[in-house]
Amino acid sequence: MSDLSPQEAQNLSAFLGNITEHTDLEALALVTREGLRLAFSCIPDYDINPDLFSSMSAVVMQSGEDAIRTLDYKNLLEVILRGDNAFIILSNAGRFFLMGASRATKDLGKVVSVFRYYAQEIGKRYPRK
């Protein structure tokens, strides 16, 4: 996992496992600010290129951060993209961000709550440099 020590990688893996345990996401990733995929998992029938998904997510997060800065708001917490039949959530997690996707839109509220908690915990342990 990038420039992480084995212990840091193990700790991040545990966070991702907890997110998976508490949600029914179809895809979950931990991505660097530059769009490098550190971890990615998805259900078998979720047909997406993980590298493309991670890099597109980084572009969306950077656009969100630019908008927040332009509007003189404090800190981008998350971006939610929602379509008729699916959603993607991107959450600021210190020097990383979390990405989750699902076609179960009824679960969006629960996923947002779980992501907010774990993104904050990851951000505390791995602050932005």
VOMAR-551380 format. One record per atom (N, C-alpha, C): residue in one letter; y, x, z. Coordinates in steps of 0.05 Angstrom, whole numbers, padded with zeros to 5 digits, always signed. Layout:
AYXZ...
// end
This chain:
M-00024+00017+00000M+00000+00000+00000M+00025+00018+00000S+00033+00027-00023S+00058+00042-00026S+00059+00065-00007D+00082+00068+00007D+00085+00091+00025D+00079+00083+00054L+00062+00064+00057L+00054+00055+00084L+00032+00071+00095S+00032+00075+00121S+00010+00088+00135S-00014+00069+00135P-00038+00079+00139P-00061+00061+00141P-00057+00039+00163Q-00045+00047+00185Q-00041+00027+00207Q-00021+00005+00198E+00000+00013+00184E+00020-00006+00174E+00007-00025+00154A-00009-00014+00136A-00023-00030+00116A-00042-00050+00130Q-00055-00041+00150Q-00074-00059+00165Q-00058-00081+00179N-00035-00074+00191N-00019-00095+00204N-00009-00115+00184L+00001-00106+00161L+00010-00125+00141L-00013-00142+00131S-00036-00131+00127S-00059-00146+00119S-00066-00168+00139A-00063-00162+00164A-00068-00183+00185A-00048-00205+00183F-00023-00199+00178F-00002-00220+00174F-00010-00238+00150L-00018-00226+00128L-00025-00241+00104L-00050-00259+00110G-00069-00248+00125G-00092-00264+00133G-00084-00288+00150N-00065-00284+00168N-00055-00307+00184N-00042-00328+00167I-00026-00319+00147I-00013-00338+00129I-00034-00354+00114T-00054-00341+00104T-00076-00354+00090T-00090-00374+00108E-00094-00366+00133E-00108-00383+00152E-00093-00409+00158H-00066-00408+00157H-00050-00431+00165H-00039-00447+00141T-00045-00439+00117T-00035-00454+00093T-00058-00457+00073D-00053-00474+00054D-00072-00477+00032D-00059-00468+00006L-00046-00445+00007L-00034-00434-00017L-00055-00426-00038E-00047-00428-00063E-00065-00420-00084E-00060-00391-00092A-00037-00380-00085A-00031-00352-00090A-00013-00342-00068L-00017-00317-00060L-00001-00305-00039L+00002-00275-00046A+00027-00265-00043A+00032-00237-00049A+00052-00226-00030L+00050-00200-00025L+00070-00184-00012L+00081-00165-00032V+00107-00165-00036V+00120-00151-00059V+00143-00134-00048T+00147-00111-00060T+00170-00095-00053T+00195-00106-00066R+00217-00098-00057R+00243-00107-00068R+00245-00101-00098E+00231-00080-00107E+00232-00072-00135E+00212-00087-00152G+00196-00104-00140G+00177-00120-00155G+00149-00109-00156L+00143-00088-00140L+00117-00076-00140L+00099-00092-00122R+00077-00101-00132R+00058-00117-00117R+00042-00098-00098L+00044-00104-00072L+00029-00089-00052L+00003-00103-00046A+00003-00129-00046A-00021-00145-00041A-00018-00171-00056F-00040-00181-00066F-00041-00206-00081F-00068-00219-00079S-00068-00244-00073S-00094-00259-00074S-00088-00287-00085C-00108-00298-00098C-00105-00325-00109C-00133-00337-00111I-00133-00364-00113I-00158-00378-00117I-00168-00372-00145P-00194-00374-00150P-00205-00367-00176P-00193-00381-00200D-00186-00406-00198D-00176-00420-00222D-00145-00419-00225Y-00132-00402-00209Y-00103-00398-00211Y-00098-00376-00231D-00092-00384-00256D-00090-00365-00278D-00062-00354-00280I-00057-00330-00268I-00031-00317-00268I-00035-00287-00267N-00018-00273-00282N-00018-00244-00281N-00003-00235-00256P-00017-00223-00236P-00004-00216-00211P+00020-00197-00214D+00019-00178-00232D+00042-00160-00236D+00066-00174-00248L+00061-00192-00267L+00083-00207-00279L+00095-00226-00258F+00078-00239-00243F+00087-00258-00222F+00104-00243-00202S+00095-00220-00193S+00109-00204-00173S+00136-00195-00184S+00137-00185-00208S+00162-00175-00219S+00182-00198-00224M+00172-00221-00234M+00190-00244-00237M+00200-00254-00210S+00184-00253-00190S+00192-00261-00163S+00215-00243-00153A+00212-00217-00159A+00233-00198-00150A+00260-00204-00164V+00258-00212-00189V+00283-00219-00204V+00296-00244-00191V+00280-00263-00184V+00290-00288-00172V+00303-00281-00145M+00289-00264-00129M+00300-00257-00103M+00327-00241-00106Q+00328-00223-00125Q+00353-00208-00130Q+00375-00227-00138S+00369-00246-00156S+00389-00265-00164S+00399-00282-00140G+00380-00290-00123G+00388-00305-00099G+00405-00288-00081E+00398-00263-00077E+00415-00245-00060E+00443-00241-00072D+00444-00239-00098D+00470-00236-00111D+00487-00262-00107A+00474-00285-00109A+00489-00310-00105A+00498-00312-00076I+00482-00305-00057I+00489-00307-00029I+00513-00288-00023R+00512-00264-00034R+00533-00245-00030R+00559-00255-00043T+00557-00266-00067T+00581-00276-00081T+00594-00299-00066L+00578-00316-00054L+00588-00338-00038L+00596-00331-00010D+00592-00305-00003D+00599-00295+00023D+00583-00308+00046Y+00558-00315+00039Y+00540-00324+00060Y+00527-00300+00073K+00513-00303+00094K+00504-00280+00110K+00479-00267+00100N+00456-00281+00097N+00431-00268+00091N+00413-00287+00077L+00402-00279+00055L+00382-00296+00041L+00356-00297+00056L+00348-00321+00064L+00323-00324+00078L+00300-00330+00059E+00305-00349+00040E+00283-00357+00023E+00294-00370-00002V+00277-00371-00022V+00282-00385-00047V+00258-00402-00052I+00263-00428-00058I+00241-00446-00064I+00245-00457-00092L+00225-00453-00109L+00226-00464-00136L+00205-00486-00137R+00214-00510-00144R+00196-00533-00143R+00197-00548-00169G+00173-00552-00180G+00170-00568-00204G+00157-00594-00197D+00150-00610-00218D+00137-00636-00213D+00111-00633-00199N+00096-00612-00205N+00069-00610-00195N+00062-00584-00181A+00083-00569-00173A+00077-00543-00159A+00103-00532-00148F+00099-00512-00130F+00122-00498-00119F+00116-00468-00115I+00137-00453-00114I+00136-00424-00107I+00156-00420-00085I+00148-00406-00064I+00166-00399-00043I+00167-00368-00041L+00192-00358-00039L+00197-00330-00036L+00213-00326-00011S+00203-00310+00008S+00216-00307+00034S+00222-00278+00039N+00247-00273+00048N+00256-00247+00055N+00240-00237+00079A+00227-00213+00077A+00211-00202+00098A+00218-00173+00102G+00243-00167+00109G+00251-00140+00114G+00252-00124+00088R+00237-00102+00087R+00237-00086+00062R+00219-00097+00041F+00206-00120+00047F+00188-00134+00028F+00197-00163+00025F+00183-00177+00008F+00185-00206+00009F+00158-00218+00005L+00154-00242+00015L+00129-00257+00012L+00133-00276-00011M+00112-00280-00026M+00111-00300-00047M+00087-00317-00044G+00090-00343-00045G+00068-00361-00043G+00071-00383-00065A+00049-00393-00075A+00050-00414-00095A+00028-00434-00090S+00033-00459-00097S+00014-00480-00093S+00020-00504-00111R+00000-00518-00119R+00003-00543-00133R+00003-00567-00113A-00002-00562-00088A-00002-00583-00067A+00026-00586-00056T+00043-00600-00070T+00071-00602-00062T+00074-00617-00035K+00055-00633-00027K+00057-00647-00002K+00056-00627+00022D+00047-00603+00017D+00045-00582+00038D+00069-00564+00040L+00090-00570+00024L+00113-00552+00022L+00126-00548+00050G+00130-00568+00065G+00143-00566+00091G+00128-00547+00110K+00102-00551+00111K+00085-00534+00128K+00086-00505+00118V+00085-00500+00092V+00085-00473+00082V+00112-00460+00088V+00134-00475+00086V+00160-00464+00092V+00161-00454+00121S+00151-00471+00139S+00150-00464+00168S+00134-00438+00173V+00110-00437+00161V+00093-00414+00165V+00106-00389+00153F+00117-00391+00129F+00130-00369+00116F+00154-00359+00133R+00170-00377+00143R+00193-00369+00159R+00184-00352+00183Y+00163-00361+00196Y+00154-00347+00220Y+00144-00319+00212Y+00126-00317+00193Y+00114-00292+00186Y+00133-00273+00172A+00151-00284+00156A+00171-00267+00143A+00189-00254+00164Q+00196-00269+00184Q+00213-00258+00206Q+00197-00237+00221E+00172-00242+00227E+00156-00222+00241E+00153-00196+00225I+00147-00199+00199I+00144-00175+00182I+00171-00160+00181G+00193-00176+00178G+00219-00164+00176G+00227-00148+00201K+00218-00157+00225K+00223-00143+00250K+00209-00116+00250R+00184-00116+00240R+00168-00091+00241R+00174-00072+00218Y+00183-00083+00196Y+00189-00067+00172Y+00217-00074+00161P+00237-00066+00176P+00265-00074+00168P+00273-00061+00142R+00291-00073+00129R+00302-00063+00105R+00317-00037+00110K+00312-00017+00095K+00324+00010+00099K+00352+00011+00088
// end
